[in-house]
Amino acid sequence: MRNRSVVFELTDGEIRAFWFSVHPFRKQGHSSTSVRFDRIPIPVGVIEQGNVRDENVLIDILSTYGAQHPGESRKAYLAIPLQQGFIRSYTLPWIPKRDRKSAISLLVDEEISIARSDLLFDFLVLSEEKHKDLQILLGATRLSLLDRYVFIFGRAGFKVTGVDFAFSILGQSLEFEPNEDVLYLQGENDSFQIALFRGAVPESVRSLNKRVEEWENEIRRFLLYYRTQQPDLNLKRLVWSGDSVAEFLAQGMLTSNHVSAVEQVKLRNVPDSWQKVFERNKGWDEAAFGYGIRISAHRPGLNLWRQPNNAQTVQRRYRGMALFICVLFMIGTIIWLALNQMALPLKQEVKQLSRQGTRIEAQAKHQEDLETAWNKVKIHTERIGDGLAQIQAMQALSGAELKIEQLIYKQGSLSLRGRAKDAGSVQTLIRTLRTMGWEQPALSSYKLTSLNNVEFSISAKRGRVGTEPGTS
């Protein structure tokens, strides 16, 4: 798709289309020679005084025209008639930039009778002297009017990004001197327009649809009325465009001494690459070319569609952000689900390993306890054996007075059972066990038989470390 823009100038008898290229990084973006100017005729009554009377016919005409330009960018700018709008210059006390919009909004409420709900306005700073004064150009029109234009061009495939009045564009493009009064005549087939400019500002505009013979008288009446309203009017120049009738009327004004100079309209700063197309359509293409020059040179100007366009831009930005967040959320959800699916086997394996680890830890602790017990037993086995041997040796030393019938050692406890000739032998045995290092030796049972013998059982515990049995 080629990066070209198109300006449409709307008149009652035709639509004028100017195609041109805009370089985004150059102040003068006229490097391309691919410019084109077309005059698209429309039936009488489709547009009247700036109002669209038959939008379906206009959509069909524009759609057919758009189909002749396949692959073109459809970024469009509209130059509309002033009949349905308001334009005026104001000199105000100087206002800082941050406060201008709100201050001028109050001025709009005072000066323009269009209801706020149906009002679009924009302003352009013409000149300013800091802390002294501020001169602005204020333009306004109806939202319902522009909405209809934008809808029609949108249906035909063109995206409208800027709207300005044709005479406002001419005022900037013709570059009249500040405070200079200039009469502008424009002939268009069976209609005629008069505009009185003061500098770049069209102070008054009038359309004539009567017979050609009466146009000269109407121009004189227009000037007479305006001179009564503006005593400081200093009109010397007349500029005309259009057909031979406009030239004839211009020469008549010069002859009747209403003006001292007459000249055909001439745009300044037309790029060399545009000159051939401009000269071929001179008299009809000034507004469209002037708009194209202003856009490609990135010069400021009125844009009556700025407020809705900004609102749409903000809305698109929020929609884009919401869509981006939704996409991020969806991507994050998909990634989370994928990672979760990948992690499930790992989680199961971790659980299994955790159970195995718990079992291994329990087995290791049990093994450690066994090793500890074994080490203790291993350390004291020989001493315990010596102690038990000493107990058995006591029987031999005691002879018939003491007989040990059973000796049991289990888990640190000693249990012995025997017979003694008298109680003294049993007491001697208990003292001997204590001397040998056995702790808490005590009688478990004691029985005196009919023969005055004693049957007894004694229990004792293994001594503490350092006092093991057999160490004394």
VOGU-3710 file (C-alpha; in Angstrom, 3 decimals, decimal comma):
1> mrnrsvvfel> 0,000/0,000/0,000  1,376/3,388/-1,032  1,670/5,980/1,741  -0,423/8,755/0,219  -3,050/11,048/1,654  -5,998/12,694/-0,063  -7,709/16,059/0,456  -11,361/16,323/-0,543  -12,823/19,797/-1,074  -16,635/19,698/-0,985
11> tdgeirafwf> -18,680/22,100/-3,109  -22,283/22,054/-4,279  -21,357/21,073/-7,836  -18,346/18,798/-7,459  -15,847/17,149/-5,114  -12,185/17,982/-5,705  -9,626/15,355/-4,721  -5,900/15,967/-4,352  -3,592/12,977/-3,745  -0,104/13,599/-2,371
21> svhpfrkqgh> 2,653/11,959/-0,344  3,645/12,955/3,181  7,110/12,143/4,451  6,824/11,525/8,229  10,336/12,784/9,091  10,795/15,776/6,813  9,482/19,235/7,435  8,725/19,482/3,717  7,551/16,029/2,756  7,150/16,619/-1,003
31> sstsvrfdri> 9,797/14,222/-2,309  7,314/12,215/-4,376  6,092/13,407/-7,772  3,056/11,076/-7,608  0,464/13,817/-7,074  -2,945/13,849/-8,678  -5,899/16,223/-8,816  -9,381/15,047/-9,776  -12,693/16,856/-10,141  -15,567/14,508/-9,348
41> pipvgvieqg> -18,937/15,834/-10,582  -21,980/15,283/-8,390  -25,668/15,704/-9,319  -27,419/18,951/-8,442  -29,006/18,814/-5,010  -26,768/16,144/-3,491  -24,930/18,860/-1,490  -26,576/22,238/-0,847  -24,879/24,987/1,148  -22,651/22,418/2,815
51> nvrdenvlid> -25,501/20,073/3,800  -25,664/16,577/2,333  -29,164/15,963/0,977  -28,671/12,490/-0,493  -25,997/10,514/1,323  -26,591/7,254/-0,603  -25,780/8,900/-3,927  -22,689/10,518/-2,413  -21,523/7,173/-0,935  -21,908/5,494/-4,326
61> ilstygaqhp> -19,945/8,255/-6,073  -17,106/8,142/-3,533  -17,033/4,308/-3,501  -16,760/4,229/-7,280  -13,984/6,808/-7,149  -12,150/4,913/-4,389  -12,286/1,719/-6,455  -10,199/3,533/-9,084  -7,363/3,838/-6,543  -6,698/0,300/-5,303
71> gesrkaylai> -3,756/-0,106/-2,944  -3,840/3,556/-1,902  -3,772/4,617/1,758  -7,232/5,960/2,585  -6,203/8,701/5,039  -8,442/11,651/4,143  -8,774/15,344/4,987  -11,916/17,394/4,287  -12,111/21,034/3,214  -15,748/21,946/3,829
81> plqqgfirsy> -17,870/25,032/2,990  -18,179/27,750/5,589  -21,960/28,171/5,271  -22,612/25,732/8,134  -19,777/26,941/10,350  -18,332/29,803/12,327  -14,907/31,384/12,032  -13,543/34,537/13,585  -10,350/35,995/15,018  -10,068/37,289/18,591
91> tlpwipkrdr> -7,440/39,299/20,423  -7,322/38,167/24,034  -5,170/38,922/27,041  -2,181/36,596/27,039  -3,017/33,173/28,512  -0,482/30,464/29,446  -0,676/27,374/27,244  -1,953/25,122/30,025  -4,998/27,387/30,558  -5,873/28,263/26,964
101> ksaisllvde> -8,245/25,434/26,199  -10,439/26,046/29,255  -10,403/29,829/28,753  -11,313/29,584/25,064  -14,040/27,104/25,961  -15,665/29,916/27,986  -15,303/32,226/24,975  -17,039/29,630/22,789  -19,994/29,522/25,198  -20,354/33,292/24,906
111> eisiarsdll> -19,821/33,704/21,140  -21,298/30,617/19,464  -25,006/29,820/19,591  -24,655/26,100/18,738  -25,731/23,805/21,584  -22,772/22,300/23,461  -24,011/18,763/22,779  -23,777/19,445/19,029  -20,672/21,653/18,973  -17,159/21,005/17,708
121> fdflvlseek> -14,548/23,749/17,829  -10,827/24,283/17,470  -8,528/27,278/17,675  -5,241/28,345/16,124  -2,811/30,837/17,639  -2,083/33,472/15,002  0,305/35,544/17,094  1,165/36,164/20,720  3,209/38,552/22,808  4,015/36,972/26,132
131> hkdlqillga> 2,297/38,588/29,117  0,557/41,060/26,789  -1,898/39,684/24,227  -2,877/36,603/22,253  -4,523/36,528/18,812  -6,397/33,369/17,898  -8,480/32,054/15,028  -11,567/30,263/16,343  -13,548/27,867/14,183  -16,675/25,869/15,021
141> trlslldryv> -19,346/23,744/13,384  -21,997/21,178/14,220  -21,040/17,683/15,347  -24,081/16,277/13,531  -22,818/17,780/10,260  -19,296/16,400/10,555  -20,561/13,045/11,838  -22,495/12,678/8,613  -19,479/13,607/6,478  -17,235/11,168/8,337
151> fifgragfkv> -19,853/8,416/8,105  -20,249/8,886/4,327  -16,516/8,892/3,631  -16,044/5,974/6,017  -18,633/3,921/4,111  -16,694/4,688/0,934  -13,475/3,416/2,538  -11,815/6,700/3,533  -10,687/7,447/7,105  -11,166/11,136/7,906
161> tgvdfafsil> -8,464/12,484/10,229  -8,741/16,241/9,666  -11,466/18,776/8,780  -11,129/22,508/8,100  -13,040/25,221/6,262  -11,947/25,804/2,671  -11,732/29,584/3,221  -9,687/29,109/6,398  -7,228/27,024/4,368  -7,098/29,671/1,637
171> gqslefepne> -6,463/32,432/4,187  -3,357/30,620/5,420  -2,211/29,454/1,985  -2,473/32,823/0,207  -0,395/34,400/2,992  -1,980/37,844/2,989  -0,246/40,456/5,120  -1,541/40,774/8,705  -4,420/43,286/8,958  -4,485/43,592/5,163
181> dvlylqgend> -8,029/43,706/3,723  -8,412/41,614/0,554  -11,548/40,777/-1,452  -11,619/37,243/-2,827  -13,913/36,193/-5,701  -14,447/32,550/-6,627  -16,578/31,472/-9,577  -17,961/27,943/-9,648  -20,139/27,057/-12,652  -23,559/28,555/-11,820
191> sfqialfrga> -22,612/29,868/-8,383  -20,348/32,537/-7,038  -18,704/33,232/-3,677  -17,384/36,446/-2,155  -15,039/36,480/0,817  -13,520/39,438/2,595  -10,208/38,571/4,277  -8,408/40,514/6,947  -5,018/38,928/6,916  -5,486/35,147/7,064
201> vpesvrslnk> -8,990/35,422/8,544  -12,110/35,270/6,357  -14,155/38,028/8,008  -17,265/37,546/5,892  -18,358/35,067/3,227  -21,380/35,230/0,934  -22,667/32,896/-1,790  -24,519/34,215/-4,855  -26,891/32,017/-6,858  -28,679/34,681/-8,911
211> rveeweneir> -28,197/35,516/-12,562  -24,702/36,457/-13,706  -25,848/39,958/-14,688  -26,700/40,729/-11,073  -23,473/39,453/-9,538  -21,590/42,734/-9,950  -24,343/44,672/-8,179  -24,389/42,088/-5,378  -20,639/42,509/-4,897  -21,072/46,297/-4,593
221> rfllyyrtqq> -23,886/45,866/-2,054  -21,694/43,464/-0,091  -18,862/46,006/0,087  -21,192/48,866/0,953  -22,687/46,899/3,848  -19,303/45,857/5,142  -17,915/49,411/4,998  -20,788/50,581/7,218  -19,933/47,810/9,704  -16,147/48,289/9,576
231> pdlnlkrlvw> -15,213/51,991/9,304  -11,513/51,052/9,314  -11,859/48,917/6,167  -8,861/49,561/3,878  -9,633/47,474/0,799  -7,107/47,770/-2,034  -6,581/44,297/-3,460  -8,900/41,860/-5,180  -7,901/38,253/-5,817  -9,993/35,987/-8,027
241> sgdsvaefla> -10,084/32,335/-9,068  -12,286/30,187/-11,246  -13,594/30,755/-14,749  -13,661/33,757/-17,097  -16,765/35,178/-15,412  -14,789/35,649/-12,175  -12,060/37,438/-14,149  -14,642/39,703/-15,854  -16,191/40,679/-12,524  -12,758/41,321/-11,027
251> qgmltsnhvs> -11,833/43,676/-13,870  -15,171/45,479/-13,456  -14,364/46,128/-9,781  -11,005/47,564/-10,817  -12,614/49,823/-13,420  -15,157/51,117/-10,922  -12,334/52,029/-8,510  -13,554/49,788/-5,709  -10,048/48,326/-5,607  -6,668/49,474/-6,864
261> aveqvklrnv> -5,136/46,064/-7,762  -6,533/42,851/-9,242  -4,685/39,545/-9,552  -5,426/35,905/-10,131  -5,018/33,702/-7,069  -1,515/32,396/-6,551  -0,389/29,959/-3,916  3,052/30,336/-2,462  5,511/27,555/-1,594  4,045/25,051/-4,049
271> pdswqkvfer> 6,692/22,282/-4,381  8,369/22,006/-7,751  7,165/18,415/-8,108  3,568/19,654/-7,763  3,764/22,651/-10,110  2,724/20,866/-13,298  -0,474/19,453/-11,778  -1,198/22,756/-10,017  -0,887/24,883/-13,165  -3,084/22,483/-15,137
281> nkgwdeaafg> -5,952/22,944/-12,658  -5,381/26,545/-11,648  -8,499/28,301/-10,444  -10,041/25,156/-8,979  -7,370/23,473/-6,863  -6,144/26,235/-4,528  -7,956/25,055/-1,385  -7,044/21,374/-1,882  -3,407/22,173/-2,735  -3,172/24,642/0,158
291> ygirisahrp> -4,422/21,965/2,567  -1,930/19,480/1,135  0,948/21,971/1,536  -0,003/22,639/5,151  -0,231/18,928/6,001  2,977/17,915/4,266  4,852/20,837/5,837  3,427/19,867/9,267  2,176/23,409/9,843  -0,489/24,013/12,515
301> glnlwrqpnn> -4,056/24,702/11,455  -7,648/24,226/12,479  -8,870/20,653/12,768  -12,567/20,565/13,602  -12,422/16,785/13,909  -9,636/16,905/16,512  -11,867/16,250/19,551  -13,644/13,139/18,186  -10,381/11,933/16,647  -8,578/12,280/20,005
311> aqtvqrryrg> -11,438/10,503/21,769  -11,274/7,674/19,231  -7,489/7,506/19,648  -7,819/7,223/23,440  -10,565/4,632/23,033  -8,429/2,609/20,601  -5,485/2,886/22,988  -7,544/1,565/25,907  -8,962/-1,213/23,742  -5,441/-2,076/22,636
321> malficvlfm> -4,212/-2,105/26,234  -7,155/-4,280/27,302  -6,523/-6,652/24,417  -2,809/-6,758/25,247  -3,573/-7,539/28,906  -6,031/-10,267/27,864  -3,440/-11,762/25,519  -0,822/-11,668/28,285  -3,281/-13,297/30,682  -4,126/-16,010/28,158
331> igtiiwlaln> -0,458/-16,643/27,408  0,314/-16,759/31,140  -2,574/-19,174/31,726  -1,442/-21,430/28,884  2,154/-21,393/30,154  0,962/-22,111/33,724  -1,175/-25,020/32,546  1,683/-26,398/30,445  4,153/-26,086/33,323  1,622/-27,587/35,716
341> qmalplkqev> 1,155/-30,561/33,395  4,909/-30,948/33,145  5,245/-30,655/36,934  2,613/-33,307/37,814  4,947/-36,312/37,261  7,662/-34,443/39,136  5,290/-33,768/42,050  4,294/-37,429/42,176  7,927/-38,463/42,042  8,771/-36,002/44,821
351> kqlsrqgtri> 5,988/-37,457/46,999  7,226/-40,987/46,338  10,813/-40,008/47,073  9,639/-38,217/50,224  7,939/-41,383/51,489  11,006/-43,437/50,616  13,201/-40,870/52,367  11,050/-41,071/55,509  11,351/-44,836/55,528  15,097/-44,648/54,936
361> eaqakhqedl> 15,470/-42,103/57,772  13,508/-44,394/60,123  15,614/-47,374/59,093  18,787/-45,358/59,536  17,713/-44,238/63,011  16,822/-47,782/63,953  20,161/-48,978/62,614  21,894/-46,238/64,573  20,112/-47,258/67,764  21,098/-50,872/67,169
371> etawnkvkih> 24,682/-49,890/66,545  24,697/-47,821/69,745  23,244/-50,677/71,765  25,607/-53,144/70,175  28,584/-50,930/70,872  27,590/-50,673/74,483  27,108/-54,396/74,755  30,302/-55,033/72,901  32,253/-52,709/75,176  31,051/-54,341/78,417
381> terigdglaq> 30,592/-57,958/77,326  33,920/-59,165/78,720  33,473/-57,340/82,047  29,925/-58,692/82,469  31,221/-62,190/81,693  33,939/-61,779/84,327  31,350/-60,621/86,827  29,132/-63,634/86,195  32,156/-65,952/86,489  33,016/-64,411/89,884
391> iqamqalsga> 29,441/-65,055/91,081  29,715/-68,690/90,063  33,115/-68,904/91,764  31,521/-67,751/95,017  29,622/-71,023/95,151  32,854/-73,005/95,164  34,307/-70,825/97,899  31,223/-71,142/100,067  31,106/-74,906/99,878  27,946/-76,501/101,239
401> elkieqliyk> 26,739/-73,261/102,834  25,624/-71,670/99,523  24,438/-73,209/96,281  23,476/-71,137/93,235  21,007/-73,149/91,214  20,195/-70,626/88,427  22,004/-67,515/87,129  20,304/-65,355/84,452  21,566/-62,085/82,893  19,305/-60,242/80,446
411> qgslslrgra> 19,402/-56,654/79,171  21,408/-55,299/82,084  19,483/-57,149/84,828  20,797/-60,037/86,896  18,588/-62,707/88,392  19,921/-65,592/90,461  18,235/-68,324/92,445  19,802/-70,628/94,998  19,864/-72,353/98,410  21,700/-71,322/101,543
421> kdagsvqtli> 22,283/-73,096/104,856  21,306/-69,998/106,775  20,215/-66,367/106,284  23,718/-65,060/106,957  25,025/-66,695/103,812  22,346/-64,860/101,815  23,289/-61,506/103,359  26,943/-62,205/102,648  26,022/-62,878/98,989  24,157/-59,561/98,697
431> rtlrtmgweq> 27,102/-57,622/100,164  29,482/-59,456/97,811  27,318/-58,488/94,766  27,343/-54,853/95,836  31,127/-55,010/96,275  31,472/-56,507/92,802  29,667/-53,503/91,285  26,088/-54,700/90,911  23,539/-52,042/91,769  20,477/-52,418/93,931
441> palssyklts> 20,940/-56,099/94,832  17,771/-57,212/96,626  15,861/-60,292/97,574  13,123/-61,139/95,105  11,975/-64,119/97,181  12,964/-65,743/100,478  11,718/-69,114/101,790  12,692/-71,069/104,904  12,348/-74,806/104,389  11,504/-77,530/106,998
451> lnnvefsisa> 15,151/-78,380/107,275  15,897/-74,752/108,192  17,486/-74,156/104,820  16,794/-70,988/102,887  15,567/-70,843/99,302  16,074/-67,399/97,829  16,020/-65,279/94,674  18,124/-62,109/94,228  17,880/-59,414/91,495  20,428/-56,763/90,658
461> krgrvgtepg> 21,243/-54,302/87,868  24,367/-53,741/85,852  26,557/-51,076/87,299  27,226/-47,625/85,725  30,173/-47,057/83,434  33,377/-47,278/85,491  31,718/-49,526/88,108  30,821/-52,448/85,892  30,601/-55,828/87,632  33,940/-57,380/87,953
471> ts> 35,876/-54,121/88,195  36,328/-54,118/91,947
//
